[in-house]
Amino acid sequence: MVEIFQKVRILKKVKLNCKFSITKLLLKRLVENRNEVCHGNW
């Protein structure tokens, strides 16, 4: 019973990490796009 609980906790952590890295990637892309737009306007 305890082992299953620990596995679930680890899985949840991994899921959170995946979500976090995906949002980080999206934010990075947004920033890069914004920079391109700024450079394009100048």
N, C-alpha and C positions, 0 to 999 in steps of 0.2 A: 504493500500500500504506500509506504513512504517513498520507495523507489519511483513509483509512477508519479507521485506528486513532484519529486525533484525533477524528473524528466520534463514534466509539463512546465515547470518553472523555467528550466533551461530553454525550452522551445519558445516560451513567451519572450524571454530575453532576446533570443535570436531574432524573433519577429520584430521586436521593437528596434533592434539594431538595423534590420533591413529597412524598416520604415524610415528611420532616421537618416540612413545613408541615401535613400531615394530622395527624401526632401532636400538633403544637402545638395545632391546632384541637381535637382530642379532649381534650387536657389542660385547655384553657381551658374547654371545656364541662363537664368533670368538676368543675372548681373552682367554676364558676358554679352547677352543680346543688348542690354541697355547701353553698355560701353560702345558697342558697334553703332548703335543708333546715334549716340552722342558724337562719335567721330564722324559719322556720315553727315550730321548737321553742320559741322564746322567747315 
